[in-house]
Amino acid sequence: MPTSATVIDFTLHRKRRQARAAGELMWAMYAARAGLAVFTAQAAKPSDTRRA
């Protein structure tokens, strides 16, 4: 295995992290504008209270 295969490319890692953060921000803005914030907030927190 070449030595370069074990080297971490921090530039690529930073670009991917920034792209993911930008994507999550854009999705959050879209969801908030579409009025989906209520649904995502309810789906995110589990409820221990169950009703029959």
Secondary structure, DSSP 8 states (H G I E B T S, - for coil): --GGGGS--HHHHHHHHHHHHHHHHHHHHHHHHHT-HHHHHHHHS-------
